[in-house]
Amino acid sequence: MYQVYIDKPSSFEPDLAGEFKDYDKALELAEREKAADPEITYTIEETNGCVNSYGEQITTVIKRG
């Protein structure tokens, strides 16, 4: 599963924009958001459903833009 986070300059933490099973759809959303507002940055993370000892999902950053 892929998660797309959008980080705005006026925000302290990135917002979750969506979760997708397909990487291409996640990238499409991220690029569309970036085209609409060039000041934002995005991060696409991949998760496999595993959690650490604190109960937080283990993720891997796939792409930043």
Secondary structure as the mmCIF struct_conf table of DSSP 4:
data_model
#
loop_
_struct_conf.conf_type_id
_struct_conf.id
_struct_conf.beg_label_comp_id
_struct_conf.beg_label_asym_id
_struct_conf.beg_label_seq_id
_struct_conf.end_label_comp_id
_struct_conf.end_label_asym_id
_struct_conf.end_label_seq_id
STRN STRN1 TYR A 2 ASP A 7
TURN_TY1_P TURN_TY1_P1 PRO A 9 SER A 10
BEND BEND1 PHE A 12 GLU A 13
HELX_LH_PP_P HELX_LH_PP_P1 PRO A 14 PRO A 14
STRN STRN2 ASP A 15 PHE A 20
BEND BEND2 LYS A 21 ASP A 22
HELX_RH_AL_P HELX_RH_AL_P1 TYR A 23 ALA A 36
TURN_TY1_P TURN_TY1_P2 PRO A 38 GLU A 39
STRN STRN3 THR A 41 VAL A 51
TURN_TY1_P TURN_TY1_P3 SER A 53 TYR A 54
BEND BEND3 GLY A 55 GLY A 55
HELX_LH_PP_P HELX_LH_PP_P2 GLU A 56 GLU A 56
STRN STRN4 GLN A 57 ARG A 64
#
